[in-house]
Amino acid sequence: MIDLRLIRDDPETVRASQRARRESESVVDDLLRADEERRAAVQRFEALRAEQKQLSKQMPKATGAERDDLLRRTKELSTEVKAAEAATGEADAALRRAQYAIPNVVEEGAPPGGEDDFVVLREVRPTGEAPLGSADNPADFPIRDHLDLGERFGAIDVERGAKVSGSRFYYLTGVGALLQLGLLQLAMAQAVENGIIPAIPPVLVKPETMEGTGFLGAHASEVYRLEADDLFLVGTSEVPLAGLHSGEILPLTAPIRYAGWSSCFRREAGSYGKDVRGILRVHQFDKVEMFSYCRPEEAHAEHLRLLAWEEEMLAKVEVPYRVIDVAAGDLGTSAARKYDCEAWVPSQGRYREVTSSSNCTTFQARRLNIRYRDENGKTQTAATLNGTLATTRWLIPILENHQQPDGSVRVPKALQPYLGGRDVLEPSR
């Protein structure tokens, strides 16, 4: 949630952020009003309590009519104090709702607009040549998509996945399983080399953890809930990694970074009929996710550092990609700025998202009460950031960009050790 001091001192900045997101500015006025009403309720409660304490001091010395008046007023005050206390609790709840209704304030420099208003920062071609199947490099052989290739190698089985679990589920078998395991191990090894703490977090979390990271607002329909246990299945290990230090004061002399390896679950609500072929939009996948805690003044530089590590991984798997600065209207609730890396998918003739890195500033940490001590020993709210280091979806551009005219697929050098040294995958059928 946003800082109340910001809304009091500079509401226009929050209004400008809402305009950039193409969202209502009225929520700013709602929060200002809720803040005023809550402060008025607290003042009234405190004034009544002060009067109550004062009367209790006078009572032992009072006699006769004065004592009767004090007793009558004390009884009245008891009722008024209880009502004021209840009003304060209601005002607190209303303030919390109003505060939770406002997404993070967009970072200066993020492009305004909606989903299609992103800015391309750069395109990267590992071989120096135009991507396979692009206008500048049309293929001289039929391009197969990742599912066709995966089925030929016995690597991807969506038919049996659907038989066992329903649509948007799949099996990775043989070299498919090895490719994913190798990719995630490669990502984790890179994380460790850069001093990032490896973690395997829980994938079921309490409501307060899911809410604290901002996933029970606009994206609540995407989340699986186990009602009998009041737990949620995470769609990213960002959630349990954010909750890891909730309610704590951290020694942030330098950023604290984790790389979480987990299975992830998404309902994909509202995406019926979109990208149903293969493993692009699925209900379950595996991912290595980076998560960082740092001081707010370090967050911008830390964001660029996470992005650089994502690009380092993409370079290792040798696929063409581009980096985009996501427009404000396409940011999640918690993000102030987001960079996506999109890999080229030859069968679709377009770039598709494979990594996402968000600077959440103090938004999540304020909800989860994650703090640090500044140079004066005063507690301050930390900043949090996240970024994808590898995920199941990467198999799509890896298979498609490295396919050969004879139907085989070249294995990127960095992944060869995880496939028994094989440099080429040959069709098994």
The 8 nearest C-alpha neighbors of each residue, nearest first, counted from 0:
[[1, 362, 99, 366, 98, 365, 363, 2],
 [0, 2, 362, 103, 3, 98, 104, 101],
 [1, 3, 4, 5, 0, 6, 365, 362],
 [4, 2, 6, 5, 7, 1, 98, 34],
 [3, 5, 7, 2, 6, 8, 9, 1],
 [6, 4, 8, 3, 9, 2, 7, 10],
 [5, 7, 10, 3, 9, 4, 8, 2],
 [8, 6, 4, 5, 9, 10, 3, 31],
 [9, 7, 5, 6, 4, 10, 3, 11],
 [10, 8, 5, 11, 6, 12, 7, 13],
 [9, 11, 6, 13, 12, 7, 14, 8],
 [10, 12, 14, 13, 9, 15, 6, 16],
 [13, 11, 15, 10, 14, 9, 16, 104],
 [12, 14, 16, 10, 11, 15, 104, 17],
 [13, 15, 11, 17, 16, 24, 12, 18],
 [16, 14, 18, 12, 13, 17, 11, 19],
 [17, 15, 13, 19, 14, 105, 18, 104],
 [16, 18, 20, 14, 22, 15, 19, 24],
 [17, 19, 21, 15, 20, 16, 22, 14],
 [18, 20, 111, 16, 21, 17, 327, 112],
 [328, 19, 21, 327, 17, 18, 22, 16],
 [22, 20, 18, 19, 328, 17, 112, 23],
 [21, 23, 17, 20, 18, 24, 19, 328],
 [22, 24, 25, 17, 26, 21, 18, 14],
 [25, 23, 26, 14, 27, 17, 22, 18],
 [24, 26, 28, 27, 23, 29, 14, 30],
 [25, 27, 29, 24, 28, 30, 23, 101],
 [28, 26, 30, 25, 29, 24, 31, 14],
 [27, 29, 31, 25, 30, 26, 32, 24],
 [30, 28, 26, 32, 27, 31, 33, 25],
 [29, 31, 33, 97, 27, 32, 28, 34],
 [32, 30, 28, 34, 33, 29, 27, 35],
 [31, 33, 35, 29, 30, 34, 28, 36],
 [34, 32, 30, 94, 36, 35, 31, 37],
 [33, 35, 31, 37, 32, 36, 30, 94],
 [36, 34, 32, 38, 37, 33, 39, 31],
 [37, 35, 39, 33, 38, 34, 40, 32],
 [36, 38, 90, 40, 34, 39, 35, 33],
 [37, 39, 41, 35, 40, 36, 42, 34],
 [40, 38, 36, 42, 37, 41, 35, 43],
 [41, 39, 37, 87, 43, 38, 42, 36],
 [40, 42, 44, 38, 39, 43, 87, 45],
 [43, 41, 39, 45, 44, 40, 46, 38],
 [42, 44, 46, 40, 41, 45, 47, 39],
 [45, 43, 83, 41, 47, 42, 46, 84],
 [44, 46, 48, 42, 47, 43, 41, 49],
 [47, 45, 49, 43, 48, 44, 42, 50],
 [48, 46, 50, 44, 49, 45, 80, 51],
 [47, 49, 51, 45, 50, 46, 44, 52],
 [48, 50, 46, 52, 51, 47, 45, 53],
 [49, 51, 53, 47, 48, 52, 54, 46],
 [52, 50, 48, 54, 49, 53, 47, 55],
 [53, 51, 55, 49, 50, 54, 48, 56],
 [52, 54, 50, 56, 55, 51, 49, 57],
 [55, 53, 57, 51, 56, 52, 58, 50],
 [54, 56, 52, 58, 53, 57, 51, 59],
 [55, 57, 53, 54, 58, 52, 59, 60],
 [58, 56, 54, 55, 60, 59, 61, 53],
 [57, 59, 61, 55, 60, 56, 54, 66],
 [60, 58, 61, 57, 56, 55, 62, 66],
 [61, 59, 58, 57, 62, 56, 66, 65],
 [62, 60, 66, 58, 59, 65, 57, 63],
 [63, 61, 66, 65, 64, 60, 67, 58],
 [62, 64, 66, 65, 67, 61, 68, 69],
 [65, 63, 67, 66, 68, 62, 61, 69],
 [66, 64, 68, 67, 63, 62, 61, 69],
 [65, 67, 61, 62, 69, 64, 63, 68],
 [66, 68, 64, 70, 69, 65, 71, 63],
 [69, 67, 71, 65, 66, 70, 72, 64],
 [70, 68, 66, 72, 67, 71, 73, 65],
 [69, 71, 73, 67, 68, 72, 66, 74],
 [70, 72, 68, 74, 69, 73, 67, 75],
 [73, 71, 75, 69, 74, 70, 76, 68],
 [74, 72, 76, 70, 75, 71, 69, 77],
 [73, 75, 77, 71, 72, 76, 70, 78],
 [76, 74, 72, 78, 73, 77, 79, 71],
 [77, 75, 79, 73, 78, 74, 80, 72],
 [76, 78, 74, 80, 75, 79, 73, 81],
 [77, 79, 81, 76, 75, 80, 82, 74],
 [80, 78, 76, 82, 81, 77, 83, 75],
 [81, 79, 83, 77, 82, 78, 76, 84],
 [80, 82, 84, 78, 79, 83, 85, 77],
 [83, 81, 79, 85, 80, 84, 86, 78],
 [84, 82, 86, 80, 44, 85, 81, 79],
 [83, 85, 87, 81, 86, 82, 80, 44],
 [84, 86, 88, 82, 87, 83, 81, 89],
 [87, 85, 83, 89, 88, 84, 90, 82],
 [88, 86, 90, 84, 40, 85, 89, 41],
 [87, 89, 91, 85, 86, 90, 92, 84],
 [88, 90, 86, 92, 91, 87, 93, 85],
 [91, 89, 37, 87, 93, 88, 92, 94],
 [90, 92, 88, 94, 89, 93, 87, 37],
 [91, 93, 95, 89, 90, 94, 96, 88],
 [94, 92, 90, 96, 95, 91, 97, 89],
 [95, 93, 33, 97, 91, 92, 96, 98],
 [94, 96, 98, 92, 93, 97, 99, 91],
 [97, 95, 93, 99, 94, 98, 100, 92],
 [96, 98, 30, 94, 100, 95, 99, 93],
 [99, 97, 95, 100, 96, 101, 94, 0],
 [98, 100, 96, 97, 101, 0, 95, 102],
 [101, 99, 97, 98, 96, 102, 26, 216],
 [100, 102, 99, 98, 26, 103, 97, 0],
 [103, 101, 332, 333, 104, 100, 0, 99],
 [102, 104, 333, 335, 334, 332, 362, 1],
 [103, 105, 16, 335, 13, 106, 102, 1],
 [106, 104, 335, 16, 103, 336, 107, 327],
 [107, 105, 335, 336, 109, 108, 104, 16],
 [106, 108, 109, 105, 336, 110, 335, 16],
 [107, 109, 106, 110, 105, 336, 111, 324],
 [108, 110, 107, 106, 336, 326, 327, 111],
 [111, 109, 326, 327, 108, 117, 112, 325],
 [112, 110, 19, 327, 326, 109, 20, 328],
 [113, 111, 328, 116, 326, 327, 19, 20],
 [112, 114, 328, 116, 329, 115, 326, 327],
 [113, 115, 329, 116, 326, 328, 117, 112],
 [116, 114, 113, 117, 112, 326, 329, 325],
 [117, 115, 113, 112, 326, 114, 118, 111],
 [118, 116, 325, 326, 324, 115, 323, 110],
 [117, 119, 324, 323, 120, 116, 325, 110],
 [120, 118, 323, 121, 322, 324, 117, 321],
 [119, 121, 323, 322, 118, 324, 122, 321],
 [122, 120, 322, 321, 119, 123, 323, 320],
 [123, 121, 321, 320, 322, 124, 120, 319],
 [122, 124, 320, 319, 321, 125, 121, 127],
 [123, 125, 319, 127, 126, 128, 122, 129],
 [126, 124, 127, 317, 319, 123, 318, 314],
 [127, 125, 128, 124, 317, 129, 319, 318],
 [126, 128, 124, 125, 129, 123, 130, 319],
 [129, 127, 126, 124, 130, 125, 136, 131],
 [128, 130, 136, 135, 131, 133, 127, 124],
 [131, 129, 133, 132, 319, 128, 136, 343],
 [132, 130, 133, 136, 345, 138, 137, 129],
 [131, 133, 137, 138, 345, 136, 130, 348],
 [134, 132, 136, 135, 137, 131, 130, 348],
 [133, 135, 136, 137, 132, 129, 348, 130],
 [136, 134, 133, 129, 137, 130, 132, 131],
 [135, 137, 133, 134, 129, 132, 131, 138],
 [138, 136, 132, 133, 134, 135, 131, 139],
 [137, 139, 132, 140, 131, 136, 141, 142],
 [138, 140, 137, 141, 404, 142, 132, 136],
 [139, 141, 138, 404, 142, 403, 405, 137],
 [142, 140, 143, 139, 138, 404, 406, 346],
 [141, 143, 346, 140, 144, 138, 345, 132],
 [144, 142, 147, 148, 141, 346, 145, 399],
 [143, 145, 346, 147, 146, 399, 148, 142],
 [144, 146, 148, 395, 147, 399, 149, 398],
 [147, 145, 149, 277, 148, 144, 150, 155],
 [146, 148, 150, 144, 149, 145, 143, 151],
 [149, 147, 145, 151, 146, 150, 144, 143],
 [150, 148, 154, 155, 146, 152, 151, 147],
 [149, 151, 153, 147, 152, 148, 155, 154],
 [150, 152, 426, 148, 428, 149, 153, 427],
 [151, 153, 426, 427, 154, 149, 150, 148],
 [154, 152, 150, 151, 155, 149, 173, 172],
 [153, 155, 175, 149, 172, 152, 174, 171],
 [156, 154, 149, 171, 150, 170, 153, 175],
 [155, 157, 170, 169, 158, 159, 160, 150],
 [156, 158, 169, 160, 159, 161, 170, 168],
 [159, 157, 161, 160, 156, 162, 169, 168],
 [158, 160, 162, 161, 157, 156, 163, 169],
 [161, 159, 169, 157, 168, 163, 158, 162],
 [160, 162, 165, 166, 158, 164, 159, 163],
 [163, 161, 159, 160, 164, 165, 158, 166],
 [162, 164, 160, 161, 159, 165, 168, 158],
 [165, 163, 161, 160, 162, 168, 166, 169],
 [166, 164, 161, 162, 168, 163, 167, 160],
 [165, 167, 161, 168, 164, 160, 157, 162],
 [168, 166, 281, 282, 165, 169, 161, 280],
 [167, 169, 160, 166, 161, 281, 165, 164],
 [170, 168, 160, 157, 156, 161, 171, 167],
 [169, 171, 156, 160, 155, 172, 157, 159],
 [172, 170, 155, 176, 175, 154, 156, 169],
 [171, 173, 154, 176, 175, 170, 174, 155],
 [174, 172, 175, 176, 154, 177, 153, 171],
 [173, 175, 177, 176, 154, 178, 172, 152],
 [176, 174, 154, 171, 178, 172, 173, 177],
 [175, 177, 171, 172, 179, 174, 178, 173],
 [176, 178, 174, 180, 175, 179, 181, 418],
 [179, 177, 181, 175, 176, 180, 174, 182],
 [180, 178, 182, 176, 181, 177, 183, 391],
 [179, 181, 177, 183, 182, 178, 184, 176],
 [182, 180, 417, 184, 178, 179, 183, 177],
 [181, 183, 179, 185, 180, 184, 178, 186],
 [182, 184, 186, 180, 185, 181, 389, 187],
 [185, 183, 187, 181, 186, 182, 188, 180],
 [184, 186, 182, 188, 183, 187, 181, 189],
 [187, 185, 183, 189, 184, 188, 388, 389],
 [186, 188, 190, 184, 189, 185, 183, 191],
 [189, 187, 185, 191, 190, 186, 184, 192],
 [190, 188, 192, 186, 187, 191, 185, 193],
 [189, 191, 187, 195, 193, 188, 192, 186],
 [190, 192, 195, 194, 188, 193, 189, 187],
 [193, 191, 189, 190, 194, 188, 195, 187],
 [194, 192, 190, 191, 195, 189, 188, 308],
 [193, 195, 191, 192, 196, 190, 256, 189],
 [194, 196, 191, 190, 256, 257, 193, 258],
 [195, 197, 257, 258, 256, 194, 191, 198],
 [198, 196, 258, 257, 259, 195, 191, 187],
 [199, 197, 259, 258, 200, 260, 196, 257],
 [198, 200, 260, 259, 261, 201, 197, 258],
 [201, 199, 198, 239, 202, 259, 261, 236],
 [202, 200, 203, 239, 199, 204, 261, 236],
 [201, 203, 233, 232, 200, 204, 261, 262],
 [204, 202, 232, 231, 201, 230, 233, 205],
 [205, 203, 231, 230, 208, 202, 206, 232],
 [204, 206, 230, 208, 207, 231, 209, 229],
 [207, 205, 209, 208, 210, 230, 204, 231],
 [208, 206, 210, 205, 209, 211, 204, 367],
 [209, 207, 211, 206, 210, 205, 242, 204],
 [208, 210, 206, 211, 207, 212, 214, 238],
 [211, 209, 207, 213, 215, 208, 212, 214],
 [212, 210, 208, 366, 209, 213, 367, 207],
 [211, 213, 363, 210, 209, 214, 238, 208],
 [214, 212, 210, 211, 333, 215, 332, 216],
 [213, 215, 218, 216, 210, 209, 212, 219],
 [216, 214, 219, 210, 213, 218, 209, 217],
 [215, 217, 219, 218, 214, 213, 332, 210],
 [216, 218, 219, 215, 214, 332, 220, 331],
 [219, 217, 220, 216, 221, 214, 215, 222],
 [220, 218, 215, 221, 216, 222, 217, 214],
 [219, 221, 218, 222, 268, 266, 217, 223],
 [222, 220, 266, 219, 218, 265, 268, 267],
 [221, 223, 219, 220, 265, 266, 224, 232],
 [222, 224, 232, 231, 266, 265, 221, 225],
 [225, 223, 231, 226, 230, 232, 222, 229],
 [226, 224, 230, 227, 228, 229, 231, 223],
 [225, 227, 229, 228, 224, 230, 231, 223],
 [228, 226, 225, 229, 230, 224, 231, 223],
 [227, 229, 226, 230, 225, 224, 231, 205],
 [230, 228, 226, 225, 227, 205, 231, 224],
 [231, 229, 205, 225, 228, 204, 224, 203],
 [230, 232, 224, 204, 203, 223, 225, 233],
 [231, 233, 203, 223, 202, 264, 224, 204],
 [234, 232, 202, 235, 263, 264, 231, 203],
 [235, 233, 263, 264, 265, 232, 222, 236],
 [234, 236, 237, 263, 233, 238, 288, 286],
 [235, 237, 238, 239, 259, 240, 261, 288],
 [238, 236, 240, 235, 239, 241, 290, 385],
 [237, 239, 236, 241, 240, 212, 235, 209],
 [240, 238, 242, 241, 236, 237, 243, 200],
 [241, 239, 243, 237, 242, 238, 236, 290],
 [242, 240, 238, 239, 243, 237, 244, 212],
 [241, 243, 239, 245, 240, 244, 208, 238],
 [242, 244, 240, 241, 245, 239, 238, 200],
 [245, 243, 247, 242, 246, 369, 241, 240],
 [246, 244, 367, 242, 369, 247, 368, 243],
 [245, 247, 368, 369, 367, 244, 248, 370],
 [248, 246, 369, 245, 244, 249, 370, 368],
 [247, 249, 370, 371, 369, 250, 246, 372],
 [248, 250, 371, 251, 370, 247, 369, 372],
 [249, 251, 252, 371, 248, 372, 253, 255],
 [252, 250, 253, 249, 254, 371, 293, 294],
 [251, 253, 250, 254, 293, 294, 249, 255],
 [254, 252, 251, 255, 293, 250, 294, 292],
 [255, 253, 293, 292, 251, 256, 291, 252],
 [254, 256, 292, 291, 253, 293, 257, 251],
 [257, 255, 291, 195, 290, 196, 254, 292],
 [258, 256, 196, 290, 195, 289, 197, 259],
 [259, 257, 289, 197, 288, 198, 196, 287],
 [258, 260, 198, 288, 287, 199, 236, 197],
 [261, 259, 287, 199, 286, 198, 288, 258],
 [262, 260, 285, 286, 199, 263, 236, 259],
 [261, 263, 285, 284, 286, 283, 264, 202],
 [264, 262, 234, 284, 235, 283, 233, 285],
 [263, 265, 283, 234, 282, 233, 232, 284],
 [266, 264, 282, 234, 267, 221, 222, 283],
 [265, 267, 221, 268, 282, 222, 223, 264],
 [268, 266, 265, 221, 270, 269, 282, 280],
 [269, 267, 266, 270, 221, 220, 271, 265],
 [268, 270, 271, 267, 220, 221, 266, 272],
 [271, 269, 273, 268, 267, 272, 274, 280],
 [272, 270, 273, 269, 268, 275, 267, 274],
 [271, 273, 275, 270, 274, 269, 276, 280],
 [274, 272, 270, 275, 271, 280, 276, 269],
 [275, 273, 276, 280, 279, 272, 277, 270],
 [274, 276, 273, 272, 277, 280, 167, 279],
 [277, 275, 274, 278, 279, 146, 280, 167],
 [276, 278, 146, 279, 275, 157, 145, 274],
 [277, 279, 280, 281, 392, 276, 167, 169],
 [278, 280, 392, 277, 281, 274, 276, 275],
 [281, 279, 278, 274, 275, 167, 282, 267],
 [280, 282, 167, 283, 278, 168, 279, 284],
 [281, 283, 265, 264, 266, 167, 168, 267],
 [284, 282, 264, 263, 281, 265, 262, 168],
 [285, 283, 263, 262, 391, 286, 264, 282],
 [286, 284, 262, 391, 390, 261, 263, 283],
 [285, 287, 390, 389, 261, 260, 288, 262],
 [286, 288, 260, 389, 259, 388, 258, 390],
 [289, 287, 387, 259, 258, 388, 386, 286],
 [290, 288, 258, 386, 385, 257, 387, 259],
 [291, 289, 385, 257, 256, 384, 258, 237],
 [290, 292, 256, 384, 383, 255, 385, 257],
 [293, 291, 383, 255, 254, 382, 256, 381],
 [292, 294, 254, 382, 381, 251, 297, 295],
 [293, 295, 381, 297, 296, 382, 298, 251],
 [296, 294, 382, 298, 297, 381, 360, 293],
 [295, 297, 294, 298, 299, 293, 300, 382],
 [298, 296, 295, 294, 300, 299, 301, 293],
 [299, 297, 301, 295, 300, 296, 302, 293],
 [300, 298, 302, 301, 297, 303, 296, 358],
 [301, 299, 303, 302, 298, 297, 304, 296],
 [300, 302, 304, 298, 299, 303, 297, 305],
 [303, 301, 299, 305, 300, 304, 358, 298],
 [302, 304, 306, 300, 301, 305, 307, 299],
 [303, 305, 301, 307, 302, 306, 300, 308],
 [306, 304, 308, 302, 307, 303, 386, 301],
 [305, 307, 303, 309, 304, 308, 310, 302],
 [306, 308, 310, 304, 309, 305, 311, 303],
 [309, 307, 311, 305, 310, 306, 312, 304],
 [310, 308, 306, 312, 388, 311, 307, 305],
 [309, 311, 313, 307, 312, 308, 314, 306],
 [310, 312, 308, 314, 309, 313, 307, 315],
 [313, 311, 315, 309, 310, 314, 308, 316],
 [314, 312, 310, 315, 316, 311, 317, 309],
 [313, 315, 317, 311, 312, 316, 310, 125],
 [316, 314, 312, 313, 317, 413, 311, 411],
 [315, 317, 313, 411, 314, 318, 413, 312],
 [318, 316, 314, 315, 125, 313, 411, 319],
 [317, 319, 316, 320, 125, 400, 313, 397],
 [320, 318, 124, 343, 123, 342, 125, 130],
 [321, 319, 342, 341, 123, 343, 122, 318],
 [320, 322, 122, 341, 121, 340, 123, 323],
 [323, 321, 340, 120, 121, 339, 119, 341],
 [322, 324, 119, 339, 118, 120, 338, 325],
 [323, 325, 338, 118, 117, 337, 119, 326],
 [324, 326, 117, 337, 338, 323, 329, 327],
 [327, 325, 110, 117, 111, 329, 328, 112],
 [328, 326, 20, 111, 330, 329, 19, 112],
 [329, 327, 20, 113, 112, 326, 330, 21],
 [328, 330, 114, 327, 113, 326, 325, 331],
 [331, 329, 327, 328, 334, 332, 326, 337],
 [330, 332, 334, 333, 329, 102, 213, 335],
 [331, 333, 102, 334, 213, 103, 330, 217],
 [334, 332, 103, 359, 331, 213, 362, 102],
 [335, 333, 359, 331, 336, 357, 358, 332],
 [334, 336, 105, 106, 359, 103, 104, 358],
 [337, 335, 358, 334, 106, 357, 109, 105],
 [338, 336, 357, 356, 325, 324, 358, 339],
 [337, 339, 324, 356, 323, 325, 355, 357],
 [340, 338, 355, 323, 354, 322, 341, 356],
 [339, 341, 322, 354, 321, 352, 353, 323],
 [340, 342, 352, 351, 350, 320, 321, 353],
 [343, 341, 320, 350, 351, 319, 353, 352],
 [342, 344, 350, 319, 320, 349, 345, 396],
 [343, 345, 396, 347, 349, 346, 350, 348],
 [346, 344, 348, 132, 347, 131, 343, 399],
 [347, 345, 144, 348, 344, 142, 143, 399],
 [348, 346, 345, 349, 344, 350, 144, 343],
 [347, 349, 345, 346, 344, 133, 132, 350],
 [350, 348, 347, 344, 343, 351, 345, 346],
 [349, 351, 343, 342, 341, 344, 352, 320],
 [352, 350, 341, 342, 343, 353, 349, 344],
 [351, 353, 341, 340, 354, 342, 339, 350],
 [352, 354, 341, 340, 393, 342, 351, 392],
 [355, 353, 387, 340, 339, 352, 356, 341],
 [354, 356, 339, 386, 387, 338, 340, 357],
 [355, 357, 386, 338, 385, 337, 339, 387],
 [358, 356, 337, 385, 334, 384, 336, 359],
 [357, 359, 384, 336, 360, 334, 335, 302],
 [358, 360, 334, 333, 384, 383, 335, 362],
 [361, 359, 382, 358, 362, 383, 295, 298],
 [362, 360, 382, 364, 381, 363, 365, 380],
 [361, 363, 0, 365, 360, 364, 1, 359],
 [364, 362, 212, 366, 365, 361, 211, 367],
 [363, 365, 369, 367, 361, 366, 368, 362],
 [364, 366, 368, 363, 367, 362, 361, 380],
 [367, 365, 211, 363, 364, 368, 0, 362],
 [366, 368, 364, 245, 365, 211, 369, 363],
 [369, 367, 246, 365, 364, 366, 245, 370],
 [370, 368, 364, 245, 247, 246, 367, 381],
 [371, 369, 380, 248, 381, 379, 249, 378],
 [370, 372, 249, 248, 378, 379, 250, 251],
 [373, 371, 378, 376, 377, 379, 374, 370],
 [372, 374, 376, 375, 377, 378, 371, 379],
 [375, 373, 376, 372, 377, 378, 252, 371],
 [376, 374, 373, 377, 372, 378, 379, 371],
 [375, 377, 372, 373, 374, 378, 371, 379],
 [376, 378, 372, 375, 373, 379, 374, 371],
 [377, 379, 372, 371, 370, 373, 376, 380],
 [380, 378, 370, 371, 372, 381, 377, 373],
 [379, 381, 370, 369, 365, 361, 364, 371],
 [382, 380, 370, 294, 361, 364, 293, 369],
 [381, 383, 361, 360, 295, 293, 294, 292],
 [384, 382, 292, 359, 291, 360, 293, 361],
 [385, 383, 358, 291, 359, 357, 290, 292],
 [386, 384, 290, 289, 357, 356, 291, 237],
 [385, 387, 356, 289, 355, 288, 305, 388],
 [388, 386, 288, 354, 355, 389, 289, 287],
 [387, 389, 309, 287, 288, 186, 386, 289],
 [390, 388, 287, 286, 387, 183, 186, 182],
 [389, 391, 286, 392, 285, 393, 287, 183],
 [390, 392, 393, 285, 284, 394, 179, 286],
 [391, 393, 394, 390, 395, 279, 353, 278],
 [394, 392, 395, 391, 390, 396, 353, 397],
 [395, 393, 397, 392, 396, 398, 391, 179],
 [394, 396, 393, 145, 397, 398, 392, 399],
 [397, 395, 399, 344, 398, 400, 394, 393],
 [398, 396, 394, 395, 400, 399, 401, 393],
 [399, 397, 396, 395, 401, 400, 145, 394],
 [398, 400, 396, 402, 401, 397, 145, 395],
 [399, 401, 396, 397, 402, 398, 318, 345],
 [400, 402, 409, 408, 399, 398, 397, 403],
 [403, 401, 408, 399, 400, 407, 398, 409],
 [402, 404, 407, 405, 406, 408, 401, 409],
 [405, 403, 406, 140, 402, 407, 141, 139],
 [404, 406, 403, 407, 402, 408, 140, 425],
 [407, 405, 403, 404, 402, 408, 426, 425],
 [406, 408, 425, 403, 424, 405, 402, 426],
 [409, 407, 402, 424, 401, 423, 403, 410],
 [408, 410, 423, 401, 422, 402, 424, 411],
 [409, 411, 422, 423, 415, 412, 408, 414],
 [412, 410, 316, 414, 413, 409, 317, 415],
 [411, 413, 415, 414, 410, 422, 316, 315],
 [412, 414, 411, 415, 315, 316, 416, 185],
 [415, 413, 412, 411, 417, 416, 181, 410],
 [414, 416, 420, 418, 412, 417, 421, 413],
 [417, 415, 420, 418, 419, 414, 413, 421],
 [416, 418, 181, 415, 414, 419, 177, 420],
 [419, 417, 415, 416, 420, 421, 177, 414],
 [418, 420, 416, 421, 417, 415, 422, 177],
 [419, 421, 415, 416, 418, 422, 417, 414],
 [422, 420, 415, 419, 423, 418, 410, 424],
 [421, 423, 410, 415, 409, 420, 424, 412],
 [422, 424, 409, 410, 421, 408, 425, 407],
 [425, 423, 408, 407, 409, 426, 410, 422],
 [424, 426, 407, 427, 423, 152, 408, 406],
 [427, 425, 152, 151, 428, 407, 424, 406],
 [428, 426, 152, 151, 425, 153, 150, 424],
 [427, 151, 426, 152, 153, 150, 425, 148]]
